Amino acid sequence: MHRFCCILLALCLLIAGCASTRDVSGKGAVNAPELPQRSFAAEFPAADAPFPGGSSEPAASSESSALSEAPASSEMPAPSEAPAPSETPASSETPASSEAPAPSEAPASSEAPASSEAPASSEAPAFSEAPASSEAPVSSEAPASSEAPASSEVPVSSEEPASSEEPIVIEEPTVSDRPALRTASVSGEVRAVWISYLEFLNVAQNRTRSEFTASISSMFATAAACGLDTVFVQVRPFGDALYPSSIFPWSYVLTGTEGADPGYDPLAIMVSCAHSEGMRIEAWINPYRVRAESSSRVLSADNPAVEALDSGSGLAVAYNGGVFYNPASQEARDLITDGVLEILQSYDVDGIHFDDYFYPTTAASFDANDYAAYRSGGGTLALADWRRQNVTLLIRQVSGAIRACDPGAVFGISPQARMDINYGTQYADVQRWAAEGLVDYLCPQIYFGFDHATQPFDALADGWEQLVRGTGVSLYIGLAAYKCGVIDNYAGAGQSEWVERADLLAQMIDYSRGLSGYGGFVIYRYDSLFAPASSVRSHLAQERASLAEIL
């Protein structure tokens, strides 16, 4: 009987596996919003599914954009030791062109990686500025604090439920007792807000042209009235487009079905509305992600990634239910670059903005065949270094294409706040990008408070100041409006800071203005700042009032 049950279970798993394989190509799956498990940024809120009931408050789900943070490691190179292009060995994969050779191989971390993950390189020295800690404020771990969590009257970060121990008594939020805010802004300061596809699910999906125009005009006017001057609009969240494209299908965000024409051009409307308000607008792109892991959303038949998976061309990779453009593929780099040029040639945008989604996993199985082919062709880089090289090749190619097409357009990237995670998990060598001048700005997502036990805001910001120093790359600071008024269970002794203080965003901007290389700030995200959940609405009103004092 036991053997019969085991056989029956195996058959069920086999059937389920077949169904999952069919879903990868977009056949036979129900159409539902994305629920990816990978992060948009360390401690980022759920960014791949609409919040329940239209709330802008982060929701805990398998689709959370919160990347599990790992302890700071010794794999991050020190800014002063960025390898010069001439010092790095070229690989057989590097195209014969004017591009700089591949990064130098780095040795293994002192901690052995899990067997299923990419081996760490063995020569990268530690970044001395990032506050290392054996206590990781990891999104998926228990709170890094022995203190009691919040009472039921105080919003608690959805990253992890509060325990049932003695509740913390939270008083009315106050303005900070830190030094008085400066009121003078920095010349040329960029004051921006991210408008993600989550906002578009509310204001664009199944809306008419006039309805969308009215909503987006109101949003831009609200942002401008607050003193903001730039919007980053997410126009390619999933290898799709919120504009008519000859390369990518229409986004499901607009109609609920990928490939369905909404009957108007959202990006053209947004460019017009932004410039009417005297605002800059940058097109925010996720370069690799097509469908998030564990998602069952249907992809359109003419999606280039679906066609690639059907033909086995290597342009795209199916992994754990997700679909991603292959960072190791030159064809993928060309496709992504062509998509950037299509926007620049068709719309009067002021820049192109990439977020921090690069490799979706550290598992060696993700690109085992490509790496084996690289090694058999004479390549010598370790897997982690090879992956970093692949991402850098894309950044270098996109950067060159933007400057050749529209020298007035800027190109910037918003990596995670923690450099060890960028380098060792996302395979994003941001130090190299800055040293080579491949970007006009970097905008680390520093979603941590001043009182965070292991990753305080000021220490992280100081580290980024050091990284861009002398490179000519501007430093923007990404700020987390979604944390305002919410207990941060991963901040240790500083877990109540976002509740007790109602001027943290202003304090962070004020601190950042004193950094060399500072060029501006970006707030995540529009709804969190201007249309927050009712539980934190009054708190955000105070935060906006504090912002008004310095903007």
Phi, psi and omega in degrees: 000318179299317180296320179299317180297320180297318179296317180298318179297318180297320178297319179297318180294322179297317179296317179297320179297320178297317180299320180295321180296321179295324181295329182302321181273003175085020182248132173075016181251150175286150180269119182217157178301152180299143174226063182287157181260349183277162185270154169268332179187158176303130181058027177283151180285174177302117187235016180229018174208147177296144179287148181304134176066018179077007180290148177268006180281138181303140179244138178282126179198171179291348181262010183304138175279009182276113178282129176300125181276144176250159178301148177302133184248181179261020182272345185280126180293147176288143181307324183286352184245024178298128182292135174290148181309325183287346182269354189260133183288135177282149177252170179289347179272343183289126181299146177285096182202193180280003181293149178291150180295173183293157180295154180291152180289138180246145185281172186289149175294160179293345178256130181289131179285161175297148186299331182276356183258167178295133178296137178289153178281168192242011181233357185283119178289163182287148174274115191286342186275330182290127184290104181288151180201144173279355182253095183279132173281065190277133183302326185266002181258175176290156180305138180276062183198144175264001181282163180284143179283183187285158174282171183292347182276346182253128178303137180245138178308134183282002180297329181200133180295148178288154179280177183262018180286184181307126184288153175278139176269118182253125177273175177303139179299146181232166172285160190289152172265013174288174180308151182303144181291141169285150181255342181275129178276168177277139180302131179076012182301128174275127180240097194238164174223139174279132172243106189268176178295343176296319174297320183292332174300330180273319188258351183240329187295122180057034176255154176280169178304313183293322178295315179295316181300316180297317182293313184289326176298317179296318180297314181294321179296321179297316180297317180296320180295335179279353181102005178277152183231003183216141173239134172256108185255129185278099186258349174222077183282330186221052181059028182231193185213138171262040179196158179291122185234143174272358184248313186246151179286160172303142181288141175296339180303331186277326185231348187095349181228124179295135179094351182274128182285124180284349179093004177203174184250097182301321183293320178299320179295318182292320178299315181296315181293320180297312182291331175295330178273001183074024182256152170279157177220130176243141179274116183268125186234138166260110192290321189259326190288130175249313174213135185287160179301147176062018178267150177247014183296138181285131173263145182291152184298332182265011175295128182304328180290322178294315179299322180292318179294323179293325183268345182071031186286341182091359179294325184230158180234133172262126183215119174053042179087344179268166177228134185219143170293142190279112181300338181276354187265125174294327177299321178293318178300320179294320180297314181295318179296318178299324178294323176294315180296324179300319179293312183297324182280342185252341186224148180273059178276157183266352179181170176242132186235123174259144173268199189260015176279110174238255176289136183277352184201161172263355184298132181295337182290341184302318184226035185302318182293318179294320180291322178298319179295321178299314181291320180292338177275005177106000180294145184241352183292144171295159185306314182297317179292323177296319178295317177299321177299318181300315180293318180297324176300320178295312182299318180295319181292314179297317180302313180297321181293319180297315183292328178284325184279314185213088183300340180277347180275140178265158177231122181222160182228143180248087180281176177288162183292324185270120186291329179294326179287317176305311187286316189261347183242316177273346183060039180253108183271071186297329178298317179295319180299320179291316182299324180274354181068034183282342180235157175274331177209156168242140182231078179299139181273088185269080185265051181227146178277169177298329185263011178302133189297326186239339182227064183295146184307310186295322179294318178295315180298320178298322178296320178289326175301317179295321183295320184272350185302129177080003183262341186082358178274130179284151179249113170260151179246123177276129185240152189252089175294334183293344179272346185297129179082009186236137175296132178258099185293351184249013183260007181061230183295343180265019187295337182264000186302319183289344178265320185283335182248139181242024178222026185295319181298316179295319179297321181292319177295316180300316179296317184295329180298340178273358181276140174290140181086356181298134180233352180156189180220159176224131182256129175261121350226184187304306183297324180297328182271318188251341180223057185287168176299153184301330183294339181236012185300314181292325179296316180293330176298320177292322177298317180294323178296320177294321177298320182300332181292335185244358181254000000 
